[in-house]
Amino acid sequence: MFKKSLAAAATLLFLAASAHAQLTDTEQRIIAAVKQRTPAALELLEKSVRINSGTLNPEGVRAVGEIYRAELDALGFRTRWIDMPPDMKRAGHLVATQQGGQGKRVLLLGHLDTVFEKASSVPLWERQGDRVRGQGVNDMKGGDVIMIEALRALKTVGVLDRANIEIMFTGDEERGGQPLEVARADMVAMGKRADYALSFEGSARFDGVDTASIARRSSGGWTLRVKGKPAHSMGVFSAQSGYGAIYETARILNAFREQVIEPSLTFNPGLAFGGTNISYAEDTATASAFGKSNVIARDAEVLGDLRYLSPEQGERARQKMTAIVTTGNLAGTSATISFKESYPPMPPTEAGRQLADLYSKASQEAGLGRIGLLDPSLRGAGDVQFIAPHTVGIDGLGAAGRGSHTDDEDLEIASIERGAIRAAILIHRLTQPAAR
């Protein structure tokens, strides 16, 4: 893997140095092809957004997949649908392949599902001047359309057929099917074959500058369980009765805040409950507790989120948190903590920075301005993280919008054209023979 990253970095340095100060004739025709399709691209977006495809609506996810599959079939890709085991209750993934035998192998990532399930009251599609509000318009059907339109432009000018491209549209990015080792097995295999991975999650935009991501923090969690001695409250703080589970929980959480914090690391306690008897229903994310103010709490539990930028940072956090939980316990109490990682971290790399520079150069030479790098603390987790250990990746090549995952999720319509132009030029440059 180290040799692969060095080779990728060297290739990107060569590309950045040798790219023309002006666009080539082919690249100018790529831009014209994207612009000619701008109205049709918006129609394709509307067609896919008007289908509810919440993760738990497999029929809707597949329906969106069929729309994109037809587009990719028309471009000459070989497409197939990967079903997940029935007990996972997920729609599966759309995969497409183009083996042209030229240049580097590029993997493109998108997802078909949204956070808006069937019962959502959010409008499917609502045009608001130069913006569109709707279910998944920027997370990430806007990015899916950008990917397809970029590929269509390459096809139009006659350079797509020579490229080595694989595509995966996952059907469960927003709520990954369990176990994730099964849900992402095919993606990881594709990542191991790829020299570069381009992911089309939404592009954050600040002061008129679009951004991309070469680093994303992990997504996982922790569960803290605390025990105390149930007794009459008159004995609280005594050696015999102790402090109870809730005071010990407070000690631990405050120690986390004081001793574990470092840049790019967060560990949010999202739910805490305690008393004489407690229970938690995972399927509804609902906790219940029974207790009285004159009884020392016997049990307490905290469910938290943990995000870090590198495996080393994650290990430091786990060690510090475990030490706090298991040492210095208040009288009459004990505690345990367990951890779970869902999405691995994607730390920044030099090869990733070089890929971002090439993307920014493509944008600037197309007259669309530079691309900034987004602080990883401002972005959640995404599929590209599963393949980050195996290839050189960049994310945020999708549409610009606001309010992702909220009732007000929207999209800047002009960002579809901008994104497709940038992506098409970047893919073209990566898949040229000079990139060997």
N, C-alpha and C positions, 0 to 999 in steps of 0.2 A: 504493500500500500504506500509506503514511503517513497519508493522509486516511482510509482505511478503519479504521486502528487508532484514530485520534482519534474517529471516529464511534462505534466500538464502546465506547471508554472513556466517552464522553458518555452513551451509552445505559445502560451499566451503572451509572453514577453515579445516573442518573434512577431506575433500577429499585431500587437499594439504598435511595434516599431515600424512594421512594413505596410500597415493600412494607409491607403491614400488619404492625403489631406482633403481631397475632394472625392465625392462619391463616384464610383464607376458607372458606366452606362447601364450595366445590369442592375445596380442598386437604385439608380434613378428610375428605371422601369419598375422595380419592385415597389417603390413608393407610389408611383402612378397607379399600379394595380391595386394597392390597398385603398387609395383614395377613391378609385372608381367604384369600389365595393362598399363604401361607407354606409349608404342607405340600406343596402341589403344586409350588412352586418348587424345593424340595429334590428332589422326584422328577424334575423336568426336569433338574436338575444331575446327578443320579445316572445318568440315561439317557444323557446326553452324555459323562460321564466314563468310563462303562463301555466306551466305544469307544476303542481306541488310535488316536490321531491325531498321532503323531510327524510332523514335517515331511516326512520321507522315506517316509511311508506315505500316498500320495495317496488311496487308496481309503478309508482311515479318516478323513482330513480331509474328504473329500466327504460321507461318511456323517454326520459331525457337522453339516456344513453343511446337509444335508437335514432334520435334526431342527429346526434353527433356522429354516430356510426355511419349513417347515410352520407354525411358530408365527407368523412374520411374515405369511405369506399369510392366515392366519386373522384377523389384525388389520387387513387391508385394504391392506397394502403391495404394491407391484409389485416382484417379485423377479426376479433373473436371476443366472446364474453366468458369471463371466468366466474363460475358460480361458487358461492361459499357453502359450507355444510349447513343443512337446514336448521340445526339447533342454534346457529349463530344469528338467525333472523335478520340477515342482511342481504341486499340485492346482488352483490358481487361487483365486478370491475370490468370496464371496457378497455381492451388492449388493441393497439394498432402498430404495425411494423412496416417500415420501408427500408429495404436493404439495397442501397445503390452502389456500394463498394467504393465510395469516395470520402476522403477526409475522416475526421474524428466521428465517433459514435456519440450521438446526442439523445438523451432521454428527456421527454417533456411530460410534466405532471399537471393534472387538474383533478377536480372532483365533481361528481354529479349531484351529491346530496347537499341539503341546506339544514339550518337549525330550525326551520319553520315546518312543523308537522301539520297534518291534515286539519286539525282543529284551530290552527292559527287564524286570527282575525286580521292579520296584516294583508293588505291588498296584494294580489299576485303581480300586478303591473299598473303603475300610475305615473304617467308622463307629467313632469312639472317643468316646463320650459326646456332649458338645456340640461336638465337632470331627469333621472328616472328613479322612482321609489318602488321597491318591490321585494319579493322573497328571493334572497340570494343573488340580487343583481350584481353586487360586487364581491360577494363571498359564496361561490366564485364563478358564477356563470358568465360574468363579464370577462374574466380571465380565460375561461374555456373558449369563448368566441374569439378573443384576441389570438389565441393559439391557432385556431382553425383558419382564421383569416390570414395570419402570417404564412401558414403553409400554403394556402390557396394562392397567395401572391407569388410565392416561389414556384408553384406549379405553372402559373400564368406565364412567367418569363422563361420557363424551361430549365430550371436548375434543381427542382425538387427530386426528380427521378434518380439523380446521381448521389443523393445524400443517404447517410445511414442514420435513421431516426426510429426510435421506439417511443410509444405514447402509452401512458396509463391514466385513465380517468377512474378514480376510486369511487365506490358507492357508499362509503362509510367513514369519510374523513372527520365529520363532525361528531360522530359517536362510534368510535372504532369497534368492530366486532371482536368478540373474545373467543379464543385467545388471539392477541395481536400477532403472535408469531405465525399463526396461520393466515390471518387477514392480510399481512404484509409480506408473506413469503415470496410471492411472485414479483413484487416491487423490489425487494432486496436483490433477487436474482438479476433483475434488469439493471439495477444500479451497479452491480459488480461488472456488468458488461460495458457500461457507459464510461466515456471519457469525461463527459460533462452532463449535468442535470439542470434543467431550467424549469422552475415551478412558477405557475401563473396565479398564485394568490394575489389579492389586491395590493395595489401600490399606494402607500401612504404619501400624501402630498403636503408639503409645508412651504408656505410663502412662494407658491408657484413652482416649486421644485419637486419632481417625482423622486421617489426613493426605491431602493432595492435592499434585500437582506442577504448577507453572507454568513450570518450567525443567528441562531434561534435557541432560546433556552428550553431545557427539558420541561416536560409536564408529568407530574406524578403527585404523590400524596403521602401523608403519614397519619397514623392513628395512635393517639395517646390514651392509655387506659390506666386509671388511678384507683387505688383501693385505700379505704380508711376503716376505722373502727366505729360501727354504729353505737351511739351511746347518748345519754341525756346531754343537752347542750350546756348544762351547768359545769360540766367537766372539760369543756373545750380548752385547749392549750396545756392541759395537765399531762404529766408523764404517763398516767394511766389511760386516759381517754384519747390523747393525741389531738391532732389538728383537723382530721377529717380529709376526705378526698377533694373537696372543693378548694380549700386553702392550699393543698399540695399542688393542685392543678394551676392555681394562680402563681405559685412560686415558680413552677416550671415554665409557664408561658412568659413570665417577666424575664426569667433568665435567658430564654431564647432571644428575646428582644435586646437584651443587654450584651450578650456574649457571642451570638452567632452571626449577626449582620455583617455583610461585606458587599462590595459592588457586584451588581448583576445577580444577586441571590435574594430570593424572597421565600417566605414560609408562612403563609397566611392561615390562621385558625378560622375556618369558615363556619364551624358548628361546634358548640360546647354545651354539654348538659350533665347534670349531676343531681344526686339525692340519695334516698334510701334504696329505691329500685329504679333502674333505667332500662330502656330498650331503644333499638334503632331499626327501622325498616329500610333496607337499601333500595328496594324497588320504587319507593316513593320519596326517598331522602327525608324521612320524617322521624324525629326523635320524640320520646315521651319520658317523663320523669315523675316519680312520686317522692315527696319528702315533706317534712315539717320544719318550721323554723327553730323548734326546740329539740331537734334531733341532729346529731353530727352526721354528715353525709358519709355513706358507705362507699358509693361508687361515683365516678365521673369519667367522662369520655370526651375527647376532642378529635374532630376530623379536620385535617389541614391539607393545604396545597403546598407543593415544594417545586421551585423552579431554579435551575442553575445553568451556567453557560458551558461548563466543561465537566467531564467525568471526575477530574481531580477536585473541583470545587464541590461537586455533589458528595464525594466521599468525605471531605472535610466537614461539611454540614452535618452529615449523618453521624459522624463520630462525636462532634461537639454536642449535638442534640441528645444522643444516647447517653453520653457522660452526665449531662445535666439531669436526665430522667432517672438514672440509676444510682447517683451519688448525692449526698446531702439531703436525703429525704426528711421531711418534717416528721416529728414523733408520731408513731402509730400509723404511718402510711407507707405505701410502696407503689411503684409505677413501672410500666413497660411501654415501649414505643416500637411500632413496625412501620416499614416504608414500602412504597410501591412506585415503580417508574412506568409510565405509559409511553411517553415519547422521549427518546434519548436526546441529549443535547447536541447542538451543531455549533461547535466552537469556530471562531474565525481562523482562516488559514491564509497564507501568502498567495496560494494558488487561487483561492476564492477572491481575494482582493484584485488579482490580475484579471480574473473573469469579469468582475464588476467594472474595472477600468475599461475593458473592451466594450462592455455594454454601454457605458457612459459615452465612450468615443463614438459609437454608432449613433447614439441619440444626438450628440452635438453635431456630427457631420450631416445628419438629416435635418438640422435646424430646429431640433426639439429641446435643446438645452441639456445641461449636465444631469447626471443621476447621482443623488446623494445616497449615503449608506444609513440605513435606519438603525437606531439604537435598539439592540435586541430586547431591552426591557420594555419597549413599546409594542412588542409583537408577541402573540401567543404561539402555540405549537402548531406544526404542520407536517405533512407527509414527507417532505424533503429530508426531514431529520432521520428517517429510517435508513436512508441510503447515503447520508453524509459521510460515514466512515469509509465508504467504498469508492467515492468519486468526488469531483469538484462541483459544488452546487451553488446556485443562486436562486433566490425567491423574490416575490414581489413584482413579477413581470406582468401582472394583471391590470385591472381597471382601477382608476382612482374613485373613491367614494367615501361616504361617511356613515357612521352608525352601524357598522357591521354587527350582526347578531341581535340587533334591536328592532323595535317596531318601525324605526325611521331609517332603516338601511336604504342607502341610495347610491347612485352612480353618476359620475360626470360623463355625459354622452361622448364628448370629444376625446376622452381618454381611450376609447376603443380604437380609434384611428391611430393615435399616438403610440399606443402599446403594440399594435400590429406592425407598424412600421419598424419600431425598434427591434422587436422580436425577429422579424423576417430578416433584417440586415445582420443581426447577431448570428442567427442560425446559418445564414448563407456564408458568413465569414468562417464560422467554426467548421463547416463541412466542405470547405475548399481544399484541394490537394495540398496547398501550402501548409495546412494545419496538421499534416501527417507527422 
